[in-house]
């Protein structure tokens, strides 16, 4: 396992944080909701499973595109998910 990052794809405000430190998550599971300046809600997910090492943002915080939202350890166990 190695540590990787979850990055914000857009500028906006963190509306929801759906993970906690040390929690596990599955690929494509919603992790964050970010409301953009244009009023769109972006649901942040990634294509791997893993465990959260640290959260770098809280609900209500402003984020920029490319900003680190969380660090995680990828679960390299193949689950057979589509």
N, CA, C and O of each residue as an XYZ file, in Angstrom:
328
protein
N       0.838     -1.189      0.000
C       0.000      0.000      0.000
C       0.879      1.247      0.000
O       2.004      1.231      0.499
N       0.347      2.324     -0.567
C       1.051      3.588     -0.573
C       0.060      4.708     -0.352
O      -1.146      4.531     -0.523
N       0.576      5.860      0.030
C      -0.287      7.011      0.299
C      -0.468      7.799     -0.987
O       0.494      8.067     -1.708
N      -1.712      8.168     -1.265
C      -2.058      8.949     -2.452
C      -2.967     10.090     -2.012
O      -3.267     10.215     -0.825
N      -3.408     10.919     -2.947
C      -4.223     12.083     -2.606
C      -5.537     12.094     -3.379
O      -5.645     11.532     -4.469
N      -6.520     12.743     -2.791
C      -7.777     13.056     -3.461
C      -7.755     14.567     -3.658
O      -7.643     15.322     -2.692
N      -7.860     15.004     -4.903
C      -7.770     16.428     -5.236
C      -9.132     16.988     -5.607
O      -9.998     16.275     -6.114
N      -9.304     18.262     -5.350
C     -10.513     18.945     -5.777
C     -10.432     19.208     -7.279
O      -9.421     19.718     -7.761
N     -11.481     18.868     -8.021
C     -11.470     19.140     -9.459
C     -11.939     20.551     -9.806
O     -11.914     20.946    -10.972
N     -12.370     21.318     -8.788
C     -12.997     22.612     -9.074
C     -12.815     23.582     -7.916
O     -12.390     23.204     -6.824
N     -13.149     24.851     -8.182
C     -13.227     25.886     -7.151
C     -14.625     25.795     -6.544
O     -15.592     25.551     -7.266
N     -14.746     25.985     -5.237
C     -16.067     25.982     -4.630
C     -16.017     25.837     -3.124
O     -14.981     26.044     -2.491
N     -17.163     25.474     -2.566
C     -17.319     25.328     -1.117
C     -17.652     23.871     -0.802
O     -18.529     23.281     -1.434
N     -16.951     23.292      0.178
C     -17.209     21.910      0.588
C     -18.556     21.883      1.312
O     -18.701     22.456      2.392
N     -19.529     21.218      0.711
C     -20.867     21.112      1.303
C     -20.981     19.913      2.240
O     -21.604     20.007      3.298
N     -20.376     18.780      1.853
C     -20.435     17.567      2.672
C     -19.110     16.824      2.594
O     -18.482     16.739      1.538
N     -18.700     16.286      3.743
C     -17.566     15.369      3.817
C     -18.153     14.040      4.270
O     -18.666     13.934      5.384
N     -18.081     13.030      3.417
C     -18.747     11.751      3.678
C     -17.801     10.674      4.200
O     -18.196      9.516      4.339
N     -16.549     11.050      4.492
C     -15.565     10.113      5.030
C     -14.967     10.692      6.297
O     -15.088     11.889      6.557
N     -14.325      9.847      7.082
C     -13.636     10.284      8.292
C     -12.235      9.693      8.299
O     -11.947      8.749      7.563
N     -11.372     10.248      9.127
C     -10.017      9.720      9.251
C     -10.089      8.254      9.653
O     -10.877      7.874     10.519
N      -9.267      7.446      9.023
C      -9.159      6.000      9.258
C     -10.342      5.192      8.739
O     -10.378      3.976      8.921
N     -11.315      5.846      8.092
C     -12.436      5.080      7.542
C     -12.036      4.494      6.192
O     -11.170      5.024      5.496
N     -12.680      3.402      5.845
C     -12.474      2.796      4.544
C     -13.524      3.293      3.569
O     -14.591      3.753      3.975
N     -13.221      3.200      2.284
C     -14.191      3.562      1.253
C     -13.979      2.652      0.053
O     -12.903      2.084     -0.132
N     -15.019      2.524     -0.753
C     -14.976      1.687     -1.948
C     -14.891      2.552     -3.191
O     -15.275      3.721     -3.185
N     -14.376      1.947     -4.268
C     -14.254      2.697     -5.514
C     -15.604      3.246     -5.946
O     -16.628      2.573     -5.829
N     -15.593      4.463     -6.440
C     -16.747      5.207     -6.957
C     -17.759      5.590     -5.877
O     -18.829      6.103     -6.205
N     -17.455      5.357     -4.612
C     -18.326      5.798     -3.511
C     -18.181      7.310     -3.362
O     -17.060      7.817     -3.420
N     -19.280      8.051     -3.169
C     -19.160      9.503     -2.961
C     -18.336      9.807     -1.706
O     -18.552      9.205     -0.654
N     -17.386     10.749     -1.828
C     -16.501     11.106     -0.726
C     -16.723     12.542     -0.249
O     -16.705     12.815      0.951
N     -16.930     13.446     -1.191
C     -17.142     14.865     -0.893
C     -18.204     15.407     -1.844
O     -18.373     14.906     -2.955
N     -18.921     16.445     -1.388
C     -19.797     17.230     -2.248
C     -19.252     18.654     -2.213
O     -19.056     19.223     -1.139
N     -19.012     19.223     -3.382
C     -18.515     20.599     -3.488
C     -19.484     21.392     -4.341
O     -19.840     20.973     -5.443
N     -19.914     22.543     -3.830
C     -20.786     23.437     -4.594
C     -19.904     24.471     -5.277
O     -19.172     25.208     -4.616
N     -19.977     24.524     -6.599
C     -19.141     25.442     -7.367
C     -19.712     26.858     -7.313
O     -20.848     27.068     -6.888
N     -18.915     27.811     -7.745
C     -19.355     29.204     -7.798
C     -20.547     29.375     -8.732
O     -21.345     30.296     -8.557
N     -20.673     28.493     -9.725
C     -21.789     28.547    -10.671
C     -23.042     27.880    -10.104
O     -24.092     27.883    -10.747
N     -22.935     27.304     -8.896
C     -24.094     26.683     -8.261
C     -24.254     25.196     -8.533
O     -25.203     24.586     -8.038
N     -23.356     24.594     -9.304
C     -23.394     23.142     -9.543
C     -22.869     22.396     -8.331
O     -21.987     22.884     -7.624
N     -23.416     21.208     -8.093
C     -22.879     20.364     -7.034
C     -22.017     19.276     -7.674
O     -22.507     18.472     -8.467
N     -20.735     19.259     -7.325
C     -19.807     18.243     -7.809
C     -19.688     17.165     -6.734
O     -19.404     17.462     -5.574
N     -19.907     15.925     -7.128
C     -19.738     14.803     -6.203
C     -18.381     14.185     -6.501
O     -18.123     13.728     -7.614
N     -17.513     14.177     -5.485
C     -16.147     13.721     -5.660
C     -16.048     12.251     -5.278
O     -16.442     11.860     -4.179
N     -15.517     11.433     -6.195
C     -15.261     10.018     -5.945
C     -14.042      9.644     -6.764
O     -13.649     10.375     -7.673
N     -13.440      8.500     -6.444
C     -12.275      8.049     -7.194
C     -12.456      6.586     -7.570
O     -13.330      5.904     -7.034
N     -11.646      6.117     -8.474
C     -11.805      4.779     -9.022
C     -11.056      3.679     -8.300
O     -10.792      2.626     -8.882
N     -10.705      3.904     -7.030
C     -10.031      2.871     -6.238
C     -10.645      2.816     -4.840
O     -11.300      3.761     -4.398
N     -10.427      1.709     -4.163
C     -10.834      1.566     -2.763
C      -9.640      1.913     -1.884
O      -8.495      1.850     -2.331
N      -9.909      2.280     -0.632
C      -8.800      2.597      0.250
C      -9.229      2.950      1.650
O     -10.381      2.760      2.040
N      -8.261      3.478      2.408
C      -8.490      3.919      3.783
C      -7.977      5.344      3.936
O      -6.872      5.662      3.495
N      -8.771      6.189      4.554
C      -8.426      7.601      4.722
C      -7.305      7.743      5.747
O      -7.434      7.293      6.886
N      -6.209      8.370      5.337
C      -5.092      8.657      6.243
C      -5.312      9.983      6.967
O      -5.088     10.082      8.173
N      -5.757     11.012      6.219
C      -6.039     12.311      6.834
C      -6.980     13.109      5.950
O      -6.954     12.997      4.725
N      -7.810     13.915      6.591
C      -8.682     14.854      5.892
C      -8.030     16.221      5.943
O      -7.529     16.639      6.987
N      -8.036     16.909      4.828
C      -7.390     18.218      4.753
C      -8.382     19.365      4.660
O      -7.975     20.527      4.673
N      -9.683     19.069      4.567
C     -10.714     20.103      4.494
C     -11.882     19.728      5.402
O     -12.078     18.564      5.750
N     -12.642     20.743      5.771
C     -13.850     20.568      6.578
C     -15.048     21.108      5.804
O     -14.894     21.885      4.862
N     -16.230     20.690      6.210
C     -17.444     21.241      5.598
C     -17.458     22.748      5.788
O     -17.114     23.249      6.859
N     -17.855     23.468      4.749
C     -17.922     24.927      4.798
C     -16.678     25.624      4.276
O     -16.707     26.832      4.038
N     -15.596     24.898      4.093
C     -14.349     25.504      3.605
C     -14.392     25.740      2.101
O     -15.016     24.985      1.355
N     -13.720     26.797      1.672
C     -13.540     27.080      0.249
C     -12.342     26.277     -0.248
O     -11.331     26.165      0.445
N     -12.461     25.720     -1.456
C     -11.363     24.973     -2.053
C     -11.078     25.494     -3.449
O     -11.935     26.109     -4.084
N      -9.887     25.246     -3.911
C      -9.453     25.617     -5.257
C      -9.216     24.343     -6.059
O      -8.961     23.287     -5.479
N      -9.294     24.426     -7.355
C      -8.996     23.283     -8.213
C      -7.560     22.822     -7.947
O      -6.639     23.638     -7.917
N      -7.375     21.518     -7.757
C      -6.057     20.961     -7.491
C      -5.689     20.893     -6.026
O      -4.648     20.333     -5.681
N      -6.514     21.450     -5.155
C      -6.249     21.434     -3.715
C      -6.454     20.023     -3.155
O      -7.377     19.319     -3.564
N      -5.591     19.611     -2.216
C      -5.705     18.286     -1.604
C      -6.888     18.277     -0.641
O      -6.967     19.101      0.271
N      -7.810     17.332     -0.856
C      -8.960     17.157      0.034
C      -8.659     16.129      1.120
O      -9.090     16.283      2.263
N      -7.915     15.076      0.759
C      -7.596     14.012      1.707
C      -6.409     13.200      1.197
O      -6.121     13.166      0.001
N      -5.730     12.547      2.141
C      -4.702     11.564      1.816
C      -5.272     10.194      2.153
O      -6.005     10.047      3.131
N      -4.937      9.195      1.348
C      -5.460      7.847      1.595
C      -4.436      6.789      1.211
O      -3.503      7.042      0.450
N      -4.641      5.594      1.761
C      -3.859      4.421      1.363
C      -4.741      3.579      0.467
O      -5.844      3.189      0.851
N      -4.258      3.306     -0.714
C      -5.031      2.494     -1.665
C      -5.061      1.050     -1.212
O      -4.050      0.501     -0.775
N      -6.232      0.439     -1.322
C      -6.404     -0.983     -1.054
C      -6.089     -1.707     -2.361
O      -6.828     -1.584     -3.337
N      -5.007     -2.449     -2.377
C      -4.589     -3.102     -3.613
C      -5.256     -4.450     -3.826
O      -4.953     -5.138     -4.801
N      -6.152     -4.839     -2.938
C      -6.882     -6.094     -3.073
C      -7.934     -5.930     -4.173
O      -8.761     -5.021     -4.108
N      -7.905     -6.791     -5.166
C      -8.846     -6.723     -6.270
C     -10.201     -7.264     -5.799
O     -10.293     -8.388     -5.304
N     -11.261     -6.438     -5.962
C     -12.579     -6.823     -5.460
C     -13.479     -7.413     -6.519
O     -14.484     -8.038     -6.180
N     -13.160     -7.241     -7.779
C     -14.012     -7.757     -8.847
C     -15.191     -6.862     -9.151
O     -16.130     -7.291     -9.821
N     -15.169     -5.634     -8.678
C     -16.246     -4.679     -8.916
C     -16.199     -4.213    -10.366
O     -15.131     -4.114    -10.970
N     -17.389     -3.929    -10.917
C     -17.447     -3.433    -12.295
C     -16.995     -1.997    -12.354
O     -16.972     -1.401    -13.431
